[in-house]
Amino acid sequence: MRLANLLCVILLGITTSVQAQTPDWADYDDAFENGARQANVWQAGWTTIYVGSLAYNAYQSSEASDRDDRFDARVGVVKSALALGGMLMDRQPHPAALTEYRRLRAEGELSGVQALGLELAQAERRRRGFDARLGSLVVNGVAGAVIAADGRGDDAALNFATGMLVNELQIWTQPHQATRAINRFQPARVSIGPVSLEGEYAFLVSPQQLGAAWRF
């Protein structure tokens, strides 16, 4: 196995043509259509959650009997409004990708579909990366600091932790069908003149890495 791997590396360093078997269109249908469907459910669900949170905090900010509860609710109004604004402005890319996929599929553009799938998987990767947590970290950090400045350190820590947990749930409930489809190994053949090597390839897309892998 090591000798075969070494031989493959040497051959790839000269000139290489990789011929992958044409995948079933149903695999792409599943990835794009299910991704768009989950994206719409995700969008509607989290938008509803933040609308409800905004309405509840707005009511509590003036009607709560306890002074601390009214104060925290005002902080919650700001957090919920920012979260709702983020949901409305930063929409999932899957519905638009599905529209483009259907156009490419109708034209039989397999290479275009593959490139679109990789682009969508990269978008999913970015939406699970550190940058996706940075905004929430700032907002919840400021909210916690405001409550702490009111003399309630424990409430500040709880508010911060709860806000970060909600953001983490929001991130990990996003659709990732494209990533799973891209990461799935596909049969392929590497050919150099009369020499052919059978194996499988896959792109590797995750919050920690972006690359490709080949196995025999």
PAZAPA-4460 file (N, C-alpha, C; in steps of 0.05 Angstrom, whole numbers, plus 32768, in hexadecimal, padded with zeros to 4 digits):
% residues 216
    n_x    n_y    n_z   ca_x   ca_y   ca_z    c_x    c_y    c_z   seq   type   mol
   8011   7FE8   8000   8000   8000   8000   8011   8019   8000     1      M     A
   8027   8019   8010   8039   8031   8011   8046   8035   7FF6     2      R     A
   804E   801F   7FE9   805B   8021   7FCF   8047   802C   7FBA     3      L     A
   802F   8023   7FBC   801B   802D   7FA9   8016   804B   7FAE     4      A     A
   8015   8053   7FC7   8011   8070   7FCD   8028   8080   7FC3     5      N     A
   8041   8076   7FC7   8058   8085   7FBD   8058   8087   7F9F     6      L     A
   8051   8071   7F92   804F   8071   7F75   803B   8085   7F6B     7      L     A
   8024   8086   7F79   800F   8099   7F71   8019   80B6   7F73     8      C     A
   8027   80BC   7F8A   8032   80D7   7F8D   8045   80DF   7F77     9      V     A
   8057   80CC   7F70   806A   80D1   7F5B   805C   80D6   7F40    10      I     A
   8049   80C5   7F3A   803B   80C8   7F21   802B   80E2   7F20    11      L     A
   801F   80E9   7F36   800F   8101   7F36   8021   811A   7F33    12      L     A
   803A   8117   7F3B   804D   812D   7F37   8055   8132   7F1B    13      G     A
   804F   811F   7F09   8057   8122   7EEC   803F   812F   7EDD    14      I     A
   802E   811F   7ED4   8016   8129   7EC6   7FFF   8116   7ECD    15      T     A
   7FE9   8120   7ED5   7FD3   810F   7EDF   7FB9   8117   7ED2    16      T     A
   7FA9   8102   7ECB   7F8D   8107   7EC4   7F7C   80F6   7ED5    17      S     A
   7F69   8102   7EE3   7F57   80F3   7EF5   7F3C   80F1   7EE8    18      V     A
   7F32   80D9   7EE6   7F18   80D4   7EDA   7F06   80C9   7EF0    19      Q     A
   7EF3   80D9   7EF9   7EE0   80CF   7F0D   7EC8   80C5   7F00    20      A     A
   7EBD   80AF   7F0B   7EA4   80A5   7F00   7E8D   80B9   7F04    21      Q     A
   7E7D   80BB   7EF0   7E67   80CE   7EF1   7E53   80C6   7F07    22      T     A
   7E4E   80D7   7F1B   7E3C   80D0   7F30   7E1F   80D1   7F28    23      P     A
   7E0F   80C4   7F37   7DF2   80C5   7F32   7DE7   80E1   7F38    24      D     A
   7DD7   80EB   7F26   7DCC   8106   7F2A   7DBB   8107   7F43    25      W     A
   7DB0   80F0   7F4B   7D9F   80EF   7F63   7DAF   80F8   7F7C    26      A     A
   7DC9   80F2   7F7C   7DDA   80FB   7F93   7DDA   8119   7F95    27      D     A
   7DDD   8126   7F7D   7DDD   8144   7F7D   7DC1   814F   7F83    28      Y     A
   7DAC   8141   7F79   7D91   814A   7F7F   7D8D   814A   7F9D    29      D     A
   7D96   8135   7FAA   7D92   8132   7FC7   7DA1   8148   7FD6    30      D     A
   7DBA   814D   7FCE   7DCA   8161   7FDC   7DBF   817D   7FD9    31      A     A
   7DB8   8185   7FC1   7DAF   81A1   7FBD   7D92   81A5   7FC6    32      F     A
   7D80   8192   7FC0   7D64   8196   7FC7   7D60   8193   7FE5    33      E     A
   7D6C   817F   7FF1   7D69   817D   800E   7D77   8194   801D    34      N     A
   7D8D   819D   8012   7D9B   81B4   801E   7D89   81CD   801D    35      G     A
   7D7D   81D2   8007   7D6B   81EA   8004   7D53   81E7   8016    36      A     A
   7D48   81CF   8018   7D31   81CA   8029   7D38   81CF   8047    37      R     A
   7D4E   81C4   804F   7D56   81C8   806B   7D5D   81E5   8070    38      Q     A
   7D69   81F3   805D   7D70   820F   8060   7D56   8220   8064    39      A     A
   7D41   821A   8056   7D28   8229   8059   7D1C   8223   8074    40      N     A
   7D1C   820A   807D   7D12   8204   8097   7D22   8211   80AD    41      V     A
   7D3D   8210   80AA   7D4F   821D   80BD   7D4A   823B   80BF    42      W     A
   7D47   8247   80A7   7D43   8264   80A6   7D29   826C   80B4    43      Q     A
   7D14   825D   80AD   7CF9   8263   80B9   7CF9   825E   80D7    44      A     A
   7D06   8248   80DF   7D05   8240   80FB   7D14   8254   810D    45      G     A
   7D2D   825B   8105   7D3C   826E   8116   7D32   828A   8114    46      W     A
   7D27   8292   80FE   7D1A   82AC   80FC   7D02   82AE   810F    47      T     A
   7CF2   8299   8110   7CDC   8298   8123   7CE5   8299   8140    48      T     A
   7CFB   828B   8146   7D06   828B   8161   7D0E   82A7   8169    49      I     A
   7D1C   82B5   8158   7D25   82D0   815F   7D0F   82E4   815F    50      Y     A
   7CFB   82E1   814E   7CE4   82F3   8150   7CD6   82EF   816A    51      V     A
   7CD2   82D6   8172   7CC5   82D0   818C   7CD6   82DB   81A3    52      G     A
   7CF0   82D8   81A2   7D02   82E2   81B7   7D00   8301   81B9    53      S     A
   7D00   830D   81A1   7CFE   832B   81A1   7CE4   8334   81AD    54      L     A
   7CCE   8327   81A6   7CB4   832F   81B1   7CB3   832B   81CF    55      A     A
   7CBD   8314   81D8   7CBC   830E   81F5   7CCD   8322   8204    56      Y     A
   7CE5   8327   81FB   7CF7   833A   8209   7CEC   8356   8209    57      N     A
   7CE0   835E   81F3   7CD4   8378   81F2   7CBD   837B   8206    58      A     A
   7CAE   8366   820A   7C98   8367   821E   7CA4   8368   823A    59      Y     A
   7CB8   8356   823F   7CC4   8355   8259   7CD3   836E   8261    60      Q     A
   7CDD   837C   824D   7CED   8394   8253   7CDD   83AA   8261    61      S     A
   7CC2   83A9   825E   7CB2   83BD   826B   7C9E   83B2   827F    62      S     A
   7C97   8398   827C   7C82   838C   828C   7C8C   837A   82A3    63      E     A
   7CA5   8372   82A2   7CB0   8360   82B7   7CAF   836E   82D2    64      A     A
   7CA8   835F   82E7   7CA5   836B   8301   7CC0   8371   830E    65      S     A
   7CD5   8361   8307   7CEF   8365   8313   7D00   8378   8302    66      D     A
   7D0E   8389   8310   7D1F   839D   8302   7D35   8390   82F2    67      R     A
   7D41   837B   82FD   7D57   836D   82EF   7D4C   835F   82D6    68      D     A
   7D34   8354   82D8   7D28   8347   82C0   7D23   835B   82AA    69      D     A
   7D1A   8372   82B1   7D15   8387   829D   7D2F   838F   8290    70      R     A
   7D44   8392   82A0   7D5E   8399   8295   7D69   8384   8282    71      F     A
   7D67   836B   828A   7D71   8355   8279   7D60   8353   8260    72      D     A
   7D47   8358   8262   7D36   8357   824A   7D3D   836C   8236    73      A     A
   7D45   8384   823F   7D4E   8399   822C   7D67   8390   821E    74      R     A
   7D79   8383   822C   7D91   8378   821F   7D88   8362   820B    75      V     A
   7D75   8352   8213   7D6B   833D   8201   7D5E   8348   81E8    76      G     A
   7D51   835F   81EA   7D45   836C   81D2   7D5A   8372   81BE    77      V     A
   7D70   837D   81C7   7D86   8384   81B5   7D92   836B   81A8    78      V     A
   7D97   8357   81B8   7DA3   833E   81AE   7D90   8330   819A    79      K     A
   7D76   832F   81A0   7D63   8322   818E   7D61   8332   8174    80      S     A
   7D61   834C   8176   7D5E   835D   815E   7D77   8359   814B    81      A     A
   7D8E   8358   8157   7DA7   8353   8147   7DA6   8337   813B    82      L     A
   7D9E   8323   814A   7D9D   8308   8140   7D88   8306   8129    83      A     A
   7D71   8313   812C   7D5D   8313   8117   7D67   8321   80FE    84      L     A
   7D74   8337   8102   7D80   8345   80EB   7D94   8334   80DC    85      G     A
   7DA4   8325   80EB   7DB8   8313   80DF   7DAA   82FE   80CF    86      G     A
   7D94   82F3   80D9   7D85   82DE   80CB   7D7A   82E9   80B0    87      M     A
   7D70   8301   80B0   7D64   830C   8098   7D78   8315   8084    88      L     A
   7D90   831D   808D   7DA4   8327   807A   7DB8   8312   8070    89      M     A
   7DBD   82FE   8081   7DD1   82E9   807A   7DC3   82CF   8075    90      D     A
   7DB7   82CB   805E   7DA7   82B4   8058   7DB8   829C   804F    91      R     A
   7DAD   8285   8052   7DBA   826D   804A   7DBE   826D   802B    92      Q     A
   7DD5   8262   8021   7DDA   8262   8004   7DCC   824B   7FF5    93      P     A
   7DC0   8239   8003   7DB5   8220   7FF7   7D9E   8225   7FE3    94      H     A
   7D8A   8236   7FE9   7D75   823A   7FD5   7D7F   8245   7FBB    95      P     A
   7D91   8258   7FBC   7D9D   8263   7FA3   7DAD   824E   7F95    96      A     A
   7DBC   823E   7FA4   7DCC   8228   7F98   7DBA   8214   7F8A    97      A     A
   7DA3   820E   7F95   7D90   81FB   7F89   7D87   8206   7F6E    98      L     A
   7D81   821F   7F6C   7D78   822B   7F53   7D8E   8229   7F3E    99      T     A
   7DA7   822E   7F46   7DBD   822C   7F33   7DC2   820F   7F2C   100      E     A
   7DBF   81FD   7F3F   7DC3   81E0   7F39   7DAF   81D7   7F24   101      Y     A
   7D96   81DE   7F27   7D82   81D5   7F14   7D88   81DF   7EF8   102      R     A
   7D93   81F7   7EF6   7D9B   8201   7EDB   7DB2   81F1   7ED0   103      R     A
   7DC6   81EC   7EE0   7DDD   81DC   7ED7   7DD5   81C0   7ED0   104      L     A
   7DC4   81B4   7EE0   7DBB   8199   7EDB   7DAC   8197   7EC1   105      R     A
   7D9B   81AA   7EBB   7D8C   81AA   7EA2   7D9F   81AC   7E8A   106      A     A
   7DB5   81B9   7E8E   7DC9   81BC   7E78   7DDD   81A5   7E78   107      E     A
   7DDC   8193   7E8B   7DEF   817D   7E8D   7E0B   8185   7E95   108      G     A
   7E0D   819B   7EA3   7E28   81A6   7EAA   7E32   8199   7EC4   109      E     A
   7E3C   8181   7EC1   7E45   8172   7ED9   7E5C   8181   7EE7   110      L     A
   7E6F   818B   7ED8   7E86   8199   7EE5   7E7C   81B2   7EF3   111      S     A
   7E69   81C0   7EE8   7E5D   81D7   7EF5   7E4F   81D0   7F0F   112      G     A
   7E41   81B9   7F0F   7E33   81AF   7F26   7E47   81A8   7F3C   113      V     A
   7E5D   819B   7F34   7E72   8193   7F48   7E7E   81AC   7F54   114      Q     A
   7E84   81C0   7F44   7E90   81D9   7F4E   7E7C   81E7   7F61   115      A     A
   7E62   81E7   7F59   7E4E   81F3   7F6A   7E4B   81E5   7F85   116      L     A
   7E4D   81CA   7F84   7E4C   81BB   7F9D   7E63   81C1   7FAF   117      G     A
   7E7B   81C4   7FA4   7E93   81CA   7FB4   7E90   81E6   7FC0   118      L     A
   7E86   81F9   7FAF   7E83   8215   7FB9   7E6F   8215   7FD0   119      E     A
   7E59   8206   7FCD   7E45   8205   7FE2   7E50   81F9   7FFC   120      L     A
   7E60   81E3   7FF9   7E6C   81D7   8010   7E7F   81EA   801E   121      A     A
   7E8E   81FA   800F   7EA0   820E   801B   7E90   8223   802A   122      Q     A
   7E78   822A   801F   7E67   823E   802D   7E5D   8232   8047   123      A     A
   7E56   8218   8047   7E4E   820B   805F   7E64   820A   8074   124      E     A
   7E7C   8206   806A   7E94   8205   807B   7E98   8220   8088   125      R     A
   7E96   8236   8079   7E9A   8251   8084   7E85   8257   8099   126      R     A
   7E6C   824E   8094   7E56   8254   80A6   7E58   8244   80C1   127      R     A
   7E6C   8232   80C2   7E71   8223   80DB   7E8C   822A   80E7   128      R     A
   7E9A   823D   80DB   7EB4   8244   80E4   7EB4   8258   80FB   129      G     A
   7ECB   8262   8102   7ECE   8275   8118   7EC0   828F   8112   130      F     A
   7EC1   8298   80F9   7EB4   82B1   80F3   7E96   82B1   80F8   131      D     A
   7E8A   8299   80F6   7E6D   8297   80FB   7E67   829B   8119   132      A     A
   7E7B   8298   812A   7E78   829B   8147   7E81   82B6   8151   133      R     A
   7E90   82C4   8140   7E9C   82DD   8149   7E87   82F2   8150   134      L     A
   7E72   82F6   813F   7E5E   8309   8144   7E4F   8303   815E   135      G     A
   7E48   82EA   8162   7E3A   82E2   817A   7E4B   82E6   8193   136      S     A
   7E65   82E1   8190   7E78   82E5   81A6   7E78   8302   81AF   137      L     A
   7E78   8314   819B   7E79   8331   81A1   7E5F   833A   81AE   138      V     A
   7E48   8332   81A2   7E2E   833B   81AC   7E29   8330   81C8   139      V     A
   7E2E   8316   81CC   7E29   830B   81E6   7E3D   8314   81FB   140      N     A
   7E56   831A   81F2   7E6A   8325   8204   7E62   8341   820E   141      G     A
   7E58   8352   81FB   7E50   836D   8203   7E37   836B   8215   142      V     A
   7E24   835A   820E   7E0C   8357   821E   7E13   834D   823B   143      A     A
   7E26   833A   823D   7E2E   8331   8257   7E3C   8347   8267   144      G     A
   7E4C   8357   8259   7E5A   836D   8266   7E47   8382   8271   145      A     A
   7E32   8387   8262   7E1E   839B   826A   7E10   8391   8283   146      V     A
   7E08   8377   8284   7DFB   836C   829B   7E0E   836B   82B3   147      I     A
   7E27   8364   82AE   7E3B   8364   82C3   7E3F   837F   82CF   148      A     A
   7E3F   8394   82BE   7E42   83AF   82C7   7E2A   83B8   82D9   149      A     A
   7E14   83AA   82D7   7DFD   83AF   82E8   7E00   83A1   8303   150      D     A
   7E17   8394   8307   7E1C   8387   8321   7E13   836B   8323   151      G     A
   7E0F   835D   830D   7E05   8341   830E   7E16   832F   82FC   152      R     A
   7E2D   8327   8308   7E40   8317   82F9   7E36   82FC   82F1   153      G     A
   7E27   82EF   8303   7E1C   82D4   82FD   7E08   82D5   82E6   154      D     A
   7DF6   82E9   82E7   7DE3   82EC   82D1   7DF1   82F3   82B7   155      D     A
   7E06   8302   82B8   7E15   8309   82A0   7E21   82F0   8293   156      A     A
   7E2D   82DF   82A4   7E39   82C6   829A   7E24   82B4   828E   157      A     A
   7E0D   82B2   829B   7DF7   82A1   8291   7DED   82AC   8276   158      L     A
   7DEA   82C6   8274   7DE0   82D2   825C   7DF4   82CD   8245   159      N     A
   7E0D   82D0   824A   7E22   82CB   8236   7E22   82AE   822D   160      F     A
   7E22   829B   8240   7E23   827F   823A   7E0A   8276   822A   161      A     A
   7DF3   8280   8232   7DDA   8279   8224   7DDA   8283   8208   162      T     A
   7DE3   829C   8204   7DE4   82A7   81E9   7DF7   8298   81D7   163      G     A
   7E0E   8290   81E1   7E22   8281   81D1   7E17   8265   81CB   164      M     A
   7E09   8259   81DD   7DFD   823F   81D8   7DE8   8240   81C2   165      L     A
   7DD7   8254   81C3   7DC3   8257   81AF   7DD0   825C   8193   166      V     A
   7DE5   826C   8193   7DF3   8270   8179   7E00   8256   816F   167      N     A
   7E0A   8246   8181   7E17   822D   8179   7E02   821A   816E   168      E     A
   7DEA   8219   817A   7DD4   8209   816F   7DCC   8213   8153   169      L     A
   7DCB   822D   8150   7DC4   8238   8136   7DD8   8230   8121   170      Q     A
   7DF2   8231   8128   7E07   822A   8115   7E05   820C   810D   171      I     A
   7E02   81FA   8120   7E04   81DE   811A   7DEA   81D2   8110   172      W     A
   7DD4   81E1   8110   7DBB   81D8   8104   7DB9   81E1   80E7   173      T     A
   7DCD   81EF   80DD   7DCD   81F7   80C1   7DD0   81DF   80AF   174      Q     A
   7DC6   81E1   8096   7DC9   81CA   8083   7DE6   81C6   807C   175      P     A
   7DED   81AD   8078   7E09   81A6   806F   7E09   818F   805B   176      H     A
   7DF3   818E   804B   7DF1   8178   8038   7E08   8179   8023   177      Q     A
   7E10   8191   801B   7E25   8193   8007   7E40   8189   8012   178      A     A
   7E45   818F   802B   7E5E   8185   8037   7E5F   8167   8038   179      T     A
   7E49   815B   8040   7E47   813E   8041   7E4A   8131   8026   180      R     A
   7E3E   813E   8011   7E40   8133   7FF6   7E5D   8136   7FEB   181      A     A
   7E69   814D   7FF0   7E84   8152   7FE7   7E98   813F   7FF4   182      I     A
   7E94   813A   800E   7EA7   812A   801E   7EA4   810C   8018   183      N     A
   7E8F   8104   8009   7E8B   80E8   8003   7E9F   80DF   7FEE   184      R     A
   7EAD   80C9   7FF3   7EC0   80BF   7FDF   7EB2   80B5   7FC6   185      F     A
   7EBE   80BC   7FAF   7EB4   80B4   7F95   7EC9   80A2   7F86   186      Q     A
   7EC0   808E   7F78   7ED3   807E   7F68   7EE1   808F   7F53   187      P     A
   7EFA   808A   7F4E   7F09   8099   7F3A   7F21   8089   7F30   188      A     A
   7F2C   8091   7F19   7F43   8084   7F0D   7F58   8099   7F06   189      R     A
   7F70   8096   7F10   7F87   80A7   7F08   7F96   8099   7EF2   190      V     A
   7F99   80A7   7EDB   7FA6   809B   7EC4   7FBD   80AC   7EBA   191      S     A
   7FD4   809F   7EB4   7FEB   80AB   7EA8   7FF4   8098   7E92   192      I     A
   7FEE   809F   7E7A   7FF4   808D   7E64   7FE7   8072   7E68   193      G     A
   7FF7   805C   7E67   7FEB   8042   7E6A   7FE7   803A   7E87   194      P     A
   7FF0   804A   7E9A   7FEE   8044   7EB7   7FD4   804F   7EC2   195      V     A
   7FC4   803F   7ECF   7FAB   8047   7EDC   7FAA   803E   7EF9   196      S     A
   7FA2   804F   7F0A   7F9E   8048   7F26   7F81   804D   7F2E   197      L     A
   7F74   8038   7F39   7F59   803A   7F42   7F59   8043   7F5F   198      E     A
   7F46   8054   7F66   7F44   805D   7F81   7F2A   806D   7F86   199      G     A
   7F2A   807C   7F9B   7F14   808E   7FA1   7F1E   80A9   7FAA   200      E     A
   7F0F   80BD   7FA4   7F17   80D8   7FAC   7F00   80E6   7FBA   201      Y     A
   7F07   80FA   7FC9   7EF3   810B   7FD6   7EFF   8125   7FDD   202      A     A
   7EEF   813A   7FDC   7EF7   8154   7FE7   7EF1   8152   8005   203      F     A
   7F01   8160   8015   7EFD   8160   8032   7EF7   817D   803A   204      L     A
   7EDE   8181   8043   7ED5   819C   804B   7ECA   819A   8067   205      V     A
   7ED6   81A9   8079   7ECD   81AB   8094   7ED5   81C6   80A0   206      S     A
   7ECB   81CD   80B8   7ED4   81E6   80C4   7EF2   81E8   80C8   207      P     A
   7EFF   81D0   80CA   7F1C   81D0   80CF   7F2E   81CC   80B7   208      Q     A
   7F23   81C3   80A0   7F34   81BD   8089   7F25   81C0   806F   209      Q     A
   7F35   81C3   805A   7F2B   81C4   803F   7F40   81B8   802E   210      L     A
   7F3A   81A1   8021   7F4E   8193   8011   7F42   817D   8001   211      G     A
   7F53   8169   7FFA   7F49   8152   7FEB   7F59   813A   7FF4   212      A     A
   7F4D   8123   7FEF   7F5A   810A   7FF8   7F56   80F5   7FE3   213      A     A
   7F69   80E3   7FE1   7F68   80CC   7FCE   7F6F   80B3   7FDD   214      W     A
   7F60   809E   7FD8   7F66   8084   7FE5   7F62   806D   7FD1   215      R     A
   7F71   8057   7FD6   7F70   8040   7FC5   7F5D   802C   7FD1   216      F     A
***
